Amino acid sequence: MKKTLAIILVLLVVFTISVPVSAFGAAAKEITVFVNGQQLVMDQPPIIEDGRTLVPLRAIFEALNVNVGWEKETQTVLADWGDNSLSLQIGKNVINMGDGHKIQIDVPAKIVGGRTLVPVRAVSEAMGANVSWNGIDRRVDVTKTWSTYYVRNVSELINAIGSNHKIQLAAGTYNLTEWIEEHSNKYQTEEIEMYLPNVGISEVFDGKELLIKNVKNLFIEPAVSTDFVQLVVEPRYADVLAFDGCEGIYLTNLTMGHTIEKGSCAGSVLNFTDSKKVRLMSLDLYGCGTYGIEAYNTDNLISENTTIRDCSYGVISAYNLSNATFTNCAFKNCMEYTMFECNESSLTFSKCSFSNLSGGLLGGLDSSYYRFVNCTFDDDAWAQVVDAAAVTSRVTMIEPAH
């Protein structure tokens, strides 16, 4: 009898160990968080407390392109985006908005595993986002809302520039110089910047240029994707669009260039300084501009289906441009100097074409990295890339076509 009982006990222990968790009830799924459809990667998993989901603050704030700070003495989270701000103290059930009003919350922010966790719904909605919860999949979706502006002329375009703005343009050509000259003759630059805080006017040798500054999440695109929309400037030394201190710039289906004849310009088409998260989609950037793109201290620039052509100095000029990727882009008919004059930078080209580029192809080979994946080259460009790849590991070619 004792022997039989012992055998039964052993079998019970073995059965308990070997039966999978699903036999008794599946373990709870890990909570996932998506912002505008993109899953966040977090080093501290979200938690649920009193029915509220808390997530690492830096992950959610950065995904929404919000500046985040930390006041150690008072254990207070600080955030600002555009002209808005909020603060949230650990252990307190209130969000203090920059305009003075307060939002009561059910569950306060707390520190878990050395990370600050905040209630995702309350904080996201305070920043103008929509939040939904899928209890079956244990999934949080945060969707940032934008203010959309439909514009028909340059004045409406300039006035619509701001953070979290989507500007949709009616078909036609927009001469930015006309607005700049009209308003700079009527008002001092300081007056313009007072009423348009994200717009500046800079002096150049033969006129003035527009500067877009300190903007987060700005979209500029045609109202109808198939419409022809062109942005132009007249001064030879002016950039068509210059961005300074911006994050989240989305330019789509636009043609941009100078009105001056080819070969006589000294300004570029696009210029980015101290900016990040730039998206250039289906653009036609043409000379006489010196370069199609200039980028300085800029991170995470992605361009797809874009053409840079007929520029008078080269294709791209950059210093400290990191994580730059060009896919299905065409670079052609540019002249004079080094086509890619990039220093302290890293650029990847995938399925791009290089043709009729007069001058040296790659600059800054002692400090920059160039990666070509399944790209096509004309004879001259091919020879220069092959020669560069033979002498430095900073140039790599994967499945090239010639």
C-alpha positions as CSV (number, residue, x, y, z in Angstrom):
1,M,0.0,0.0,0.0
2,K,2.8,2.4,1.0
3,K,4.6,1.6,-2.2
4,T,1.5,2.3,-4.3
5,L,1.0,5.6,-2.6
6,A,4.6,6.6,-3.2
7,I,4.3,5.8,-6.9
8,I,1.1,7.9,-7.2
9,L,2.8,10.9,-5.5
10,V,5.7,10.7,-7.8
11,L,3.4,10.6,-10.9
12,L,1.5,13.6,-9.6
13,V,4.7,15.6,-9.1
14,V,5.9,14.7,-12.7
15,F,2.5,15.6,-14.1
16,T,2.4,18.9,-12.4
17,I,5.9,19.8,-13.6
18,S,5.4,18.7,-17.2
19,V,1.9,20.0,-17.9
20,P,2.2,23.4,-19.8
21,V,0.8,26.6,-18.3
22,S,-1.9,26.7,-21.0
23,A,-3.5,23.6,-19.4
24,F,-4.3,25.6,-16.3
25,G,-4.8,29.0,-18.0
26,A,-2.5,31.0,-20.3
27,A,-0.1,33.5,-18.9
28,A,-1.1,37.1,-19.5
29,K,0.2,38.6,-22.7
30,E,2.7,41.3,-22.4
31,I,1.3,44.8,-22.9
32,T,2.3,46.4,-26.2
33,V,2.1,50.1,-27.0
34,F,1.8,51.6,-30.6
35,V,2.1,55.2,-31.5
36,N,0.7,56.0,-34.9
37,G,0.9,52.3,-35.8
38,Q,4.6,51.9,-34.8
39,Q,5.3,49.7,-31.8
40,L,7.4,51.2,-29.0
41,V,10.5,49.4,-27.8
42,M,10.8,49.8,-24.0
43,D,13.4,48.6,-21.6
44,Q,10.8,48.6,-18.8
45,P,7.6,46.7,-19.6
46,P,4.3,48.6,-19.1
47,I,2.3,47.7,-16.0
48,I,-1.4,47.9,-15.1
49,E,-2.3,49.5,-11.8
50,D,-5.9,50.0,-10.6
51,G,-7.1,49.5,-14.1
52,R,-4.7,52.1,-15.6
53,T,-1.8,51.3,-17.9
54,L,1.5,52.9,-17.0
55,V,4.4,53.1,-19.6
56,P,7.9,54.5,-19.5
57,L,7.6,58.2,-20.0
58,R,10.6,58.7,-22.3
59,A,9.4,56.2,-24.8
60,I,5.9,57.7,-25.1
61,F,7.1,61.3,-25.1
62,E,9.8,60.8,-27.7
63,A,7.4,58.9,-29.9
64,L,5.1,61.9,-29.8
65,N,8.0,64.2,-30.5
66,V,7.8,65.9,-27.2
67,N,10.8,67.3,-25.3
68,V,11.1,65.6,-21.9
69,G,12.9,66.8,-18.8
70,W,13.4,65.7,-15.2
71,E,13.5,67.8,-12.1
72,K,15.4,65.7,-9.6
73,E,14.8,67.7,-6.5
74,T,11.0,67.6,-6.7
75,Q,10.8,64.3,-8.8
76,T,8.8,66.1,-11.5
77,V,8.5,65.2,-15.1
78,L,8.6,68.2,-17.5
79,A,7.4,68.1,-21.1
80,D,7.0,70.7,-23.8
81,W,5.9,70.6,-27.4
82,G,5.5,73.7,-29.5
83,D,3.9,76.4,-27.4
84,N,2.5,73.8,-24.9
85,S,3.9,72.2,-21.8
86,L,3.0,70.1,-18.8
87,S,4.5,68.9,-15.5
88,L,3.8,65.7,-13.5
89,Q,5.1,65.0,-10.1
90,I,5.8,61.4,-8.9
91,G,3.1,60.2,-6.6
92,K,0.8,63.1,-7.3
93,N,-2.7,62.7,-8.9
94,V,-2.6,65.8,-11.1
95,I,-1.1,66.9,-14.4
96,N,-0.2,70.6,-14.4
97,M,-0.7,72.2,-17.9
98,G,1.4,75.1,-19.0
99,D,-1.6,77.3,-19.4
100,G,-2.5,76.9,-15.8
101,H,-5.3,74.4,-15.8
102,K,-5.0,71.0,-14.0
103,I,-6.0,67.5,-15.0
104,Q,-6.9,65.1,-12.2
105,I,-5.7,61.5,-12.8
106,D,-6.6,58.2,-11.1
107,V,-3.2,56.7,-10.8
108,P,0.0,58.9,-10.3
109,A,3.3,58.5,-12.0
110,K,5.7,56.2,-10.3
111,I,9.3,54.8,-10.5
112,V,9.7,51.1,-11.4
113,G,13.0,49.4,-12.1
114,G,14.7,52.8,-12.2
115,R,12.3,54.1,-14.9
116,T,9.6,56.6,-14.6
117,L,6.2,55.3,-15.6
118,V,3.3,57.5,-16.4
119,P,-0.4,56.8,-17.1
120,V,-0.5,56.5,-20.8
121,R,-4.1,57.6,-21.5
122,A,-4.0,60.7,-19.2
123,V,-0.7,61.9,-20.4
124,S,-1.3,61.2,-24.1
125,E,-4.7,62.9,-24.1
126,A,-3.2,65.9,-22.3
127,M,-0.9,66.2,-25.3
128,G,-3.7,66.1,-27.8
129,A,-3.5,62.4,-28.8
130,N,-6.2,59.8,-28.9
131,V,-5.8,56.5,-27.0
132,S,-7.5,53.2,-27.4
133,W,-7.2,49.9,-25.4
134,N,-7.6,46.4,-26.8
135,G,-8.1,44.2,-23.8
136,I,-7.9,40.9,-25.7
137,D,-4.5,41.7,-27.3
138,R,-3.5,43.9,-24.4
139,R,-2.5,46.6,-26.8
140,V,-2.5,50.3,-26.4
141,D,-2.8,52.5,-29.5
142,V,-1.9,56.2,-29.3
143,T,-2.8,58.3,-32.3
144,K,-1.6,61.9,-32.5
145,T,-4.0,64.3,-34.0
146,W,-2.9,67.1,-36.4
147,S,-4.4,70.4,-37.3
148,T,-5.0,70.4,-41.1
149,Y,-4.7,73.6,-43.2
150,Y,-5.9,73.8,-46.8
151,V,-4.0,76.7,-48.5
152,R,-4.3,78.4,-51.9
153,N,-1.6,81.0,-51.8
154,V,1.8,81.8,-50.2
155,S,0.4,84.0,-47.4
156,E,-1.9,81.1,-46.3
157,L,1.1,78.7,-46.5
158,I,3.3,80.9,-44.3
159,N,0.6,81.5,-41.8
160,A,-0.1,77.8,-41.4
161,I,3.5,76.9,-40.4
162,G,3.6,75.5,-36.9
163,S,4.0,72.4,-34.8
164,N,1.6,69.5,-35.4
165,H,0.3,71.2,-38.6
166,K,-0.5,69.4,-41.8
167,I,-0.5,71.9,-44.7
168,Q,-2.2,70.8,-47.9
169,L,-1.6,73.0,-50.9
170,A,-3.9,73.6,-53.9
171,A,-2.3,72.9,-57.3
172,G,0.0,75.7,-58.6
173,T,3.3,77.5,-58.1
174,Y,4.1,79.2,-54.8
175,N,6.7,82.0,-55.1
176,L,7.9,82.4,-51.5
177,T,10.0,85.5,-52.4
178,E,6.9,87.5,-53.2
179,W,5.6,87.1,-49.7
180,I,9.1,87.7,-48.1
181,E,9.6,91.0,-50.0
182,E,6.1,92.3,-49.3
183,H,6.2,91.6,-45.6
184,S,9.8,92.6,-45.0
185,N,9.0,96.0,-46.6
186,K,6.1,96.5,-44.3
187,Y,7.4,95.0,-41.1
188,Q,10.6,94.6,-39.2
189,T,11.9,91.0,-38.9
190,E,11.2,91.1,-35.1
191,E,7.5,92.0,-35.8
192,I,7.1,89.1,-38.2
193,E,8.6,86.7,-35.7
194,M,6.4,88.0,-32.9
195,Y,3.2,87.0,-34.9
196,L,4.8,84.0,-36.6
197,P,7.1,82.4,-34.0
198,N,8.2,79.5,-36.2
199,V,9.1,81.7,-39.2
200,G,12.2,83.9,-39.7
201,I,13.6,85.9,-42.5
202,S,17.3,85.8,-43.1
203,E,19.4,88.2,-45.2
204,V,21.4,86.7,-48.1
205,F,23.7,88.4,-50.6
206,D,21.0,89.2,-53.2
207,G,17.8,89.2,-51.2
208,K,16.2,87.3,-48.3
209,E,15.2,83.8,-47.5
210,L,12.6,82.1,-45.4
211,L,13.6,80.2,-42.3
212,I,11.3,77.6,-40.5
213,K,12.5,77.1,-37.0
214,N,11.7,75.1,-33.9
215,V,8.9,73.2,-35.4
216,K,7.8,69.7,-34.5
217,N,5.7,67.5,-36.8
218,L,5.1,69.7,-39.9
219,F,3.6,68.1,-43.0
220,I,3.6,69.9,-46.4
221,E,1.9,68.1,-49.3
222,P,-0.6,68.7,-52.1
223,A,-4.2,68.5,-51.2
224,V,-4.6,66.1,-54.0
225,S,-1.6,63.8,-54.3
226,T,-1.6,63.9,-58.1
227,D,-1.7,67.7,-58.4
228,F,1.4,69.6,-59.4
229,V,2.6,71.8,-56.5
230,Q,5.8,73.8,-56.9
231,L,7.7,76.0,-54.4
232,V,10.2,78.5,-55.8
233,V,12.4,81.4,-54.7
234,E,14.1,84.1,-56.7
235,P,17.3,85.2,-55.0
236,R,20.3,83.1,-56.2
237,Y,21.7,82.9,-52.7
238,A,18.5,81.9,-50.9
239,D,17.6,78.3,-50.0
240,V,14.1,77.4,-51.2
241,L,13.2,76.0,-47.7
242,A,15.5,76.2,-44.7
243,F,14.8,74.4,-41.4
244,D,16.6,75.1,-38.1
245,G,16.0,73.2,-34.8
246,C,13.1,71.2,-36.2
247,E,11.9,67.6,-35.6
248,G,9.5,65.7,-37.7
249,I,9.5,67.4,-41.1
250,Y,7.4,65.6,-43.8
251,L,7.6,66.9,-47.3
252,T,5.7,64.9,-49.9
253,N,4.9,65.2,-53.7
254,L,6.5,68.6,-54.1
255,T,8.6,70.2,-56.8
256,M,11.1,72.8,-55.6
257,G,13.8,75.0,-57.1
258,H,14.9,78.5,-58.1
259,T,13.5,80.7,-60.8
260,I,17.0,81.7,-62.0
261,E,18.5,79.9,-64.9
262,K,20.6,76.8,-64.4
263,G,24.1,77.4,-63.2
264,S,23.8,80.8,-61.6
265,C,22.7,80.0,-58.0
266,A,24.5,79.9,-54.7
267,G,21.7,78.7,-52.4
268,S,20.5,75.1,-52.1
269,V,17.0,73.7,-52.5
270,L,16.6,72.2,-49.0
271,N,18.6,73.1,-45.9
272,F,18.4,71.4,-42.5
273,T,20.4,72.5,-39.5
274,D,20.2,71.0,-36.0
275,S,17.2,69.0,-37.0
276,K,16.0,65.3,-36.9
277,K,13.4,63.0,-38.2
278,V,13.2,64.4,-41.7
279,R,11.0,62.6,-44.3
280,L,11.4,63.6,-48.0
281,M,8.9,61.6,-50.2
282,S,8.5,61.8,-53.9
283,L,10.2,65.2,-54.3
284,D,11.7,66.8,-57.4
285,L,14.5,69.1,-56.3
286,Y,16.1,71.0,-59.2
287,G,18.9,73.5,-59.8
288,C,20.2,76.0,-60.3
289,G,20.5,75.4,-56.6
290,T,24.0,74.6,-55.4
291,Y,22.9,71.3,-53.8
292,G,19.6,69.5,-53.7
293,I,20.0,69.0,-49.9
294,E,22.3,70.6,-47.3
295,A,22.2,69.0,-43.8
296,Y,24.2,70.0,-40.8
297,N,24.0,68.3,-37.4
298,T,20.9,66.5,-38.6
299,D,19.8,62.9,-37.7
300,N,17.4,60.4,-39.2
301,L,16.8,61.8,-42.7
302,I,14.9,59.4,-45.0
303,S,14.2,60.1,-48.6
304,E,12.2,57.9,-51.0
305,N,11.3,58.2,-54.7
306,T,13.0,61.6,-54.9
307,T,15.0,63.2,-57.8
308,I,17.8,65.7,-57.3
309,R,18.8,67.2,-60.7
310,D,20.6,70.1,-62.4
311,C,22.3,71.5,-59.3
312,S,25.3,73.7,-59.9
313,Y,27.7,72.4,-57.2
314,G,26.6,68.8,-56.4
315,V,23.8,66.6,-55.0
316,I,24.2,66.7,-51.2
317,S,26.4,68.7,-48.8
318,A,26.5,67.5,-45.2
319,Y,28.3,67.7,-42.0
320,N,27.4,65.4,-39.1
321,L,24.4,63.9,-41.0
322,S,23.6,60.6,-39.3
323,N,21.3,57.8,-40.2
324,A,20.5,59.1,-43.7
325,T,18.8,56.7,-46.1
326,F,17.9,57.2,-49.7
327,T,15.6,54.6,-51.4
328,N,14.6,54.6,-55.1
329,C,16.1,58.1,-55.6
330,A,17.6,59.5,-58.8
331,F,20.6,61.8,-58.8
332,K,21.4,63.2,-62.2
333,N,22.7,66.1,-64.3
334,C,24.5,67.9,-61.5
335,M,27.9,69.5,-62.1
336,E,31.0,71.3,-61.0
337,Y,32.3,70.1,-57.6
338,T,32.1,67.0,-55.4
339,M,28.6,65.5,-55.8
340,F,28.3,64.1,-52.2
341,E,30.4,66.5,-50.1
342,C,29.7,64.9,-46.8
343,N,31.9,65.0,-43.6
344,E,31.4,63.1,-40.3
345,S,28.3,61.6,-41.9
346,S,26.7,58.2,-42.7
347,L,24.6,57.7,-45.8
348,T,22.9,54.6,-47.2
349,F,21.6,54.4,-50.8
350,S,19.3,51.6,-51.8
351,K,18.0,51.1,-55.4
352,C,19.2,54.6,-56.4
353,S,20.5,55.7,-59.7
354,F,23.5,57.9,-60.4
355,S,24.0,59.4,-63.9
356,N,25.7,62.4,-65.6
357,L,27.3,63.8,-62.4
358,S,30.2,66.0,-63.5
359,G,32.8,66.2,-60.8
360,G,34.1,64.0,-58.0
361,L,31.5,61.7,-56.6
362,L,32.3,61.1,-53.0
363,G,33.9,63.5,-50.5
364,G,34.9,63.2,-46.9
365,L,36.1,59.6,-47.2
366,D,38.3,60.1,-44.1
367,S,35.3,60.7,-41.9
368,S,32.1,59.6,-43.6
369,Y,30.5,56.3,-44.5
370,Y,28.7,55.5,-47.8
371,R,26.8,52.3,-48.4
372,F,25.3,51.4,-51.8
373,V,22.7,48.6,-52.0
374,N,21.5,47.4,-55.4
375,C,22.2,50.8,-57.0
376,T,22.8,51.6,-60.7
377,F,25.6,53.8,-62.0
378,D,26.7,55.3,-65.3
379,D,30.3,54.5,-66.3
380,D,31.9,57.5,-64.6
381,A,30.1,57.1,-61.3
382,W,30.7,53.4,-61.4
383,A,34.4,53.8,-61.8
384,Q,34.6,56.3,-58.9
385,V,32.6,54.1,-56.5
386,V,34.7,51.0,-57.4
387,D,37.9,52.9,-56.9
388,A,36.8,54.3,-53.5
389,A,35.6,50.9,-52.3
390,A,39.0,49.5,-53.2
391,V,40.9,51.8,-51.0
392,T,38.6,52.4,-48.0
393,S,36.2,50.3,-46.0
394,R,34.1,53.4,-45.5
395,V,32.6,52.7,-48.9
396,T,30.7,49.5,-49.3
397,M,28.7,48.1,-52.3
398,I,26.1,45.3,-52.1
399,E,24.7,43.9,-55.3
400,P,25.6,46.8,-57.5
401,A,24.3,47.1,-61.1
402,H,26.2,48.7,-63.9
